[in-house]
Amino acid sequence: MALKPHGFIPVVHAATKERPDEIDTLVAAEAVAGALAELGFATDIVAVDLDVTDFLALKRRDAMLVFNLVDAVRGDGRLAPGVPSLLDAAGLPYTGARSGAWLETLSKLATKSKLAREGLPTPPWSVDGGGLDPDRLVIVKPVWEHGSLGLDDSSVVKPAGAARIIAERTARFDTEHFAEAFVDGREFNLALLEGRHGARVLPMAEIVFEDWAEGRPRIVGYDAKWTPDSEAYTGTPRRFGVEREEPALAARLKQLALACWDLFGLAGYARVDFRVDAAGQAWVLEVNVNPCLSPDAGFAAAAREAGLSYPELIGQIVDAAPRALKATA
């Protein structure tokens, strides 16, 4: 069922102004609220914390639905699943993934373990850098964060140096890190959007590494995502067209993305990130239950490529929320 306009849909976030990725959430909140208003809904942007009274207050305001943009609380991604849990406790429906899917995908290690158990390809990993192919590079990543926090060229190292980098990054960012076998290949982001007949994959975006220096690891690090005046940002544009140019690869990526959707019980919208190695093997890197919805971000770009305006994209995410609630009732 579609929600009728003129109801109240608050846009909630828990972002600070201390990091570019957090500030981007504030930008997204303004854009989503604008789209909701254009669609005919009453709306408000509401900053929340892990306090059920925040959500009970929204219920008293007769919120018909909450648009959940929280991907970190107090700058800590580990706390983000608390928000859908509190929304559940308050009896408020909300956009995107349910609390169970949040908990299963928050930790990259838990995500990768489940992918591996189900036979879906994900690069080998190690919590301390040990046990991996000593002749193959690894990339050190945060376990809990999904915005490439701390990820830069120095994150790609030989396995022998991984333990030192893991310890240094864990101390610096106050969040655990791990090592993953580095797939030196192409990178794809697949945006999934739920409709009346289930999830569909929007046009696939490939991140292109333009004018990349010889020997520089091809990664989409923190600067590539959040620092517009950086060489990494300008050197990693997205392009579309793999479905037309390489239909077999596109079919495989679509199959894997939809398998991830089903495996983790996703809802509303999500993004699955891939690497494709020189042999053409696709590897699942991450499953993102709450990808960035800023108008200039990849998800909105994929929607535009599919012929959806930004308000139409937000409207489809809103329409999917009652279906997700009904499925988990």
C-alpha positions as CSV (number, residue, x, y, z in Angstrom):
1,M,0.0,0.0,0.0
2,A,1.1,3.6,-0.7
3,L,1.0,6.2,2.0
4,K,-1.3,9.1,1.3
5,P,0.3,12.5,1.3
6,H,-0.4,15.2,3.9
7,G,0.7,13.0,6.8
8,F,3.7,13.9,9.0
9,I,7.0,12.2,8.2
10,P,9.9,13.5,10.3
11,V,13.5,13.0,9.0
12,V,15.7,11.8,11.9
13,H,19.4,11.9,12.1
14,A,22.1,11.8,14.8
15,A,24.9,13.5,12.9
16,T,27.5,15.9,14.3
17,K,29.4,18.6,12.4
18,E,32.8,17.1,13.2
19,R,33.6,15.0,10.1
20,P,32.7,15.4,6.4
21,D,30.8,12.1,6.3
22,E,28.7,13.3,9.3
23,I,28.0,16.7,7.7
24,D,26.9,14.9,4.5
25,T,24.1,13.3,6.6
26,L,22.9,16.8,7.5
27,V,22.9,17.7,3.8
28,A,20.9,14.5,3.0
29,A,18.4,15.3,5.8
30,E,17.7,18.7,4.2
31,A,17.3,17.2,0.8
32,V,15.0,14.4,2.0
33,A,12.9,16.8,3.9
34,G,12.6,19.0,0.8
35,A,11.5,16.0,-1.3
36,L,8.9,15.0,1.3
37,A,7.5,18.5,1.3
38,E,7.4,18.4,-2.5
39,L,5.5,15.1,-2.3
40,G,2.9,16.7,-0.1
41,F,4.0,15.5,3.4
42,A,4.4,17.5,6.5
43,T,7.9,17.1,7.7
44,D,10.6,18.2,10.2
45,I,14.3,17.4,10.6
46,V,14.8,16.0,14.1
47,A,18.2,15.2,15.7
48,V,17.9,12.2,18.0
49,D,20.0,10.2,20.4
50,L,19.6,6.8,22.0
51,D,16.7,7.9,24.1
52,V,13.3,6.4,23.6
53,T,11.7,9.7,24.7
54,D,12.9,11.3,21.4
55,F,10.8,8.8,19.5
56,L,7.8,8.8,21.8
57,A,7.7,12.6,21.3
58,L,7.4,11.9,17.5
59,K,4.6,9.4,18.2
60,R,2.8,12.1,20.2
61,R,3.1,14.3,17.1
62,D,1.2,11.6,15.1
63,A,4.2,10.7,12.9
64,M,2.8,8.3,10.3
65,L,6.3,7.2,9.5
66,V,9.9,8.1,10.4
67,F,12.5,8.6,7.6
68,N,15.6,7.2,9.3
69,L,18.9,8.7,8.2
70,V,20.9,7.6,11.3
71,D,24.1,5.8,10.4
72,A,26.0,6.8,13.5
73,V,25.3,8.2,16.9
74,R,27.7,10.6,18.5
75,G,30.0,9.8,15.6
76,D,30.0,6.0,16.4
77,G,28.6,3.6,13.8
78,R,28.4,0.9,16.4
79,L,25.5,2.7,18.0
80,A,23.4,3.1,14.8
81,P,21.3,-0.1,15.2
82,G,19.9,1.3,18.5
83,V,17.7,3.8,16.5
84,P,15.6,1.2,14.6
85,S,15.4,-0.8,17.8
86,L,14.0,2.3,19.7
87,L,11.7,3.0,16.8
88,D,10.4,-0.5,17.1
89,A,9.9,0.0,20.9
90,A,8.0,3.2,20.3
91,G,5.8,1.5,17.7
92,L,6.8,3.8,14.9
93,P,7.2,2.5,11.3
94,Y,10.4,3.7,9.6
95,T,12.2,3.6,6.2
96,G,14.9,1.2,5.3
97,A,16.2,-1.9,6.9
98,R,14.7,-3.4,10.1
99,S,16.8,-3.6,13.3
100,G,17.7,-7.3,12.6
101,A,19.3,-6.4,9.3
102,W,21.1,-3.5,10.8
103,L,22.6,-5.8,13.5
104,E,23.7,-8.4,10.9
105,T,25.4,-6.0,8.6
106,L,26.9,-3.5,11.0
107,S,30.1,-5.5,11.5
108,K,32.0,-6.2,8.3
109,L,33.4,-9.4,10.0
110,A,29.9,-10.7,10.8
111,T,28.7,-9.8,7.3
112,K,31.6,-11.5,5.6
113,S,31.2,-14.6,7.8
114,K,27.5,-14.9,6.8
115,L,28.4,-14.4,3.2
116,A,31.0,-17.1,3.3
117,R,28.7,-19.5,5.1
118,E,26.2,-19.1,2.3
119,G,28.7,-19.6,-0.4
120,L,28.7,-16.0,-1.6
121,P,32.2,-14.7,-2.7
122,T,33.9,-12.3,-0.3
123,P,37.7,-11.8,-0.1
124,P,39.5,-13.7,2.7
125,W,40.1,-11.8,5.9
126,S,41.9,-11.9,9.2
127,V,41.4,-10.0,12.5
128,D,45.1,-9.6,13.0
129,G,46.6,-10.0,9.5
130,G,47.7,-13.6,10.1
131,G,46.8,-16.6,8.0
132,L,46.5,-14.7,4.7
133,D,48.5,-15.3,1.5
134,P,51.9,-13.7,2.4
135,D,52.5,-12.8,-1.3
136,R,49.2,-10.9,-1.6
137,L,48.5,-7.4,-0.4
138,V,45.8,-6.8,2.2
139,I,43.7,-3.7,3.0
140,V,43.1,-2.7,6.6
141,K,39.5,-1.6,7.2
142,P,37.4,-0.5,10.2
143,V,35.1,-3.3,11.4
144,W,32.1,-1.1,12.3
145,E,32.2,2.0,10.1
146,H,30.8,2.2,6.6
147,G,32.0,5.6,5.4
148,S,35.7,4.6,4.6
149,L,36.8,6.2,7.9
150,G,40.6,6.3,8.0
151,L,40.9,4.5,4.6
152,D,43.8,5.8,2.5
153,D,46.7,4.6,0.4
154,S,48.6,3.5,3.5
155,S,45.8,1.1,4.4
156,V,47.0,-1.3,1.6
157,V,50.1,-3.2,2.9
158,K,51.8,-6.6,2.8
159,P,50.3,-9.1,5.3
160,A,53.5,-8.9,7.4
161,G,52.8,-5.3,8.2
162,A,49.1,-5.6,8.8
163,A,49.1,-6.2,12.5
164,R,51.0,-3.0,13.1
165,I,48.5,-1.0,10.9
166,I,45.5,-2.7,12.5
167,A,46.8,-1.7,16.0
168,E,47.6,1.9,15.0
169,R,44.2,2.5,13.3
170,T,42.3,0.9,16.1
171,A,44.0,3.2,18.6
172,R,43.7,6.3,16.4
173,F,40.0,5.9,15.5
174,D,38.9,4.1,18.7
175,T,37.2,1.4,16.6
176,E,38.4,-2.1,15.7
177,H,40.1,-2.8,12.4
178,F,40.8,-6.0,10.4
179,A,42.7,-7.1,7.3
180,E,41.1,-8.2,4.0
181,A,42.8,-9.7,1.0
182,F,43.1,-6.8,-1.4
183,V,41.3,-7.3,-4.8
184,D,43.2,-5.2,-7.3
185,G,40.5,-4.7,-9.8
186,R,37.4,-2.8,-10.8
187,E,34.9,-1.4,-8.3
188,F,31.1,-1.4,-8.7
189,N,28.3,-0.1,-6.5
190,L,24.9,-1.6,-7.0
191,A,21.9,0.4,-5.6
192,L,18.8,-1.7,-4.8
193,L,15.4,-0.1,-4.4
194,E,12.3,-1.9,-3.2
195,G,9.1,-1.7,-5.3
196,R,5.7,-3.4,-5.2
197,H,7.2,-6.5,-6.6
198,G,10.4,-6.7,-4.5
199,A,13.9,-5.3,-4.9
200,R,15.3,-4.1,-8.2
201,V,18.8,-3.2,-9.1
202,L,19.2,0.3,-10.4
203,P,21.7,1.0,-13.2
204,M,25.1,-0.2,-12.0
205,A,27.8,2.3,-11.2
206,E,31.5,1.6,-11.8
207,I,34.0,3.7,-10.0
208,V,36.7,4.7,-12.5
209,F,40.3,5.4,-11.4
210,E,41.4,8.2,-13.8
211,D,45.0,9.3,-14.2
212,W,46.0,7.1,-11.2
213,A,49.7,7.1,-10.4
214,E,51.6,4.0,-11.2
215,G,51.7,1.8,-8.1
216,R,49.1,3.7,-6.2
217,P,46.4,1.3,-4.8
218,R,43.1,1.7,-6.6
219,I,40.8,2.2,-3.6
220,V,37.9,4.5,-2.8
221,G,39.2,5.9,0.4
222,Y,37.9,8.6,2.8
223,D,39.1,11.5,0.6
224,A,37.6,10.0,-2.5
225,K,34.2,10.0,-0.8
226,W,34.3,13.2,1.3
227,T,37.0,15.7,0.2
228,P,35.8,17.3,-3.0
229,D,39.0,19.3,-3.7
230,S,41.2,16.2,-3.3
231,E,42.9,14.3,-6.1
232,A,41.3,11.1,-5.0
233,Y,37.8,12.7,-5.2
234,T,38.2,14.1,-8.7
235,G,40.1,11.0,-9.9
236,T,37.3,8.5,-9.0
237,P,34.2,9.4,-11.1
238,R,31.4,7.0,-11.6
239,R,30.2,5.7,-14.9
240,F,27.2,3.7,-16.1
241,G,26.7,1.3,-18.9
242,V,28.1,-2.1,-17.8
243,E,24.7,-3.7,-18.5
244,R,25.0,-2.8,-22.1
245,E,28.7,-3.3,-22.5
246,E,29.2,-6.4,-20.5
247,P,25.9,-8.2,-20.0
248,A,27.3,-11.4,-18.5
249,L,29.2,-9.5,-15.8
250,A,26.2,-7.3,-15.1
251,A,24.0,-10.4,-14.7
252,R,26.4,-11.9,-12.2
253,L,26.6,-8.7,-10.2
254,K,22.8,-8.4,-10.2
255,Q,22.5,-12.0,-9.0
256,L,24.8,-11.5,-6.1
257,A,23.3,-8.2,-5.1
258,L,19.8,-9.7,-4.9
259,A,21.2,-12.7,-3.1
260,C,22.6,-10.3,-0.5
261,W,19.2,-8.6,-0.2
262,D,17.5,-11.9,0.5
263,L,20.2,-13.2,2.8
264,F,20.2,-10.2,5.1
265,G,16.4,-9.5,4.9
266,L,17.0,-6.0,3.6
267,A,14.1,-3.5,3.0
268,G,13.5,-0.2,1.3
269,Y,16.9,0.5,-0.2
270,A,20.4,-0.7,0.1
271,R,23.8,-0.7,-1.7
272,V,26.1,-3.7,-2.3
273,D,29.8,-2.9,-3.2
274,F,31.9,-5.2,-5.3
275,R,35.3,-5.7,-6.7
276,V,35.9,-7.6,-9.9
277,D,39.4,-9.1,-10.3
278,A,41.4,-9.5,-13.5
279,A,39.9,-13.0,-14.0
280,G,36.4,-11.5,-14.0
281,Q,35.5,-12.9,-10.5
282,A,33.1,-10.7,-8.6
283,W,33.7,-10.3,-4.9
284,V,31.2,-8.8,-2.4
285,L,33.0,-6.2,-0.3
286,E,30.2,-4.6,1.8
287,V,26.4,-4.6,2.3
288,N,25.2,-1.1,3.2
289,V,21.7,-0.9,4.7
290,N,21.5,2.8,4.9
291,P,23.5,4.3,2.0
292,C,24.0,8.0,1.6
293,L,20.9,9.7,0.0
294,S,22.5,13.1,-0.7
295,P,21.4,14.3,-4.1
296,D,25.0,14.2,-5.5
297,A,25.7,10.7,-4.0
298,G,25.8,7.4,-5.9
299,F,22.4,6.2,-4.9
300,A,20.6,9.3,-6.3
301,A,22.8,9.1,-9.4
302,A,21.7,5.6,-10.0
303,A,18.1,6.6,-9.6
304,R,18.5,9.4,-12.1
305,E,20.0,7.0,-14.5
306,A,16.9,4.9,-14.1
307,G,14.7,7.9,-14.9
308,L,13.7,8.7,-11.3
309,S,13.8,12.2,-10.0
310,Y,15.0,12.8,-6.5
311,P,11.5,13.2,-5.1
312,E,10.4,10.1,-6.9
313,L,13.2,8.2,-5.3
314,I,12.3,9.4,-1.8
315,G,8.7,8.6,-2.5
316,Q,9.5,5.0,-3.4
317,I,11.5,4.6,-0.2
318,V,8.5,5.9,1.8
319,D,6.1,3.6,0.0
320,A,8.2,0.6,0.8
321,A,8.2,1.2,4.6
322,P,4.7,-0.2,5.2
323,R,5.5,-3.4,3.3
324,A,8.6,-3.9,5.5
325,L,6.6,-3.4,8.6
326,K,3.9,-5.8,7.4
327,A,6.6,-8.4,6.5
328,T,8.0,-8.3,10.1
329,A,4.7,-8.2,11.9
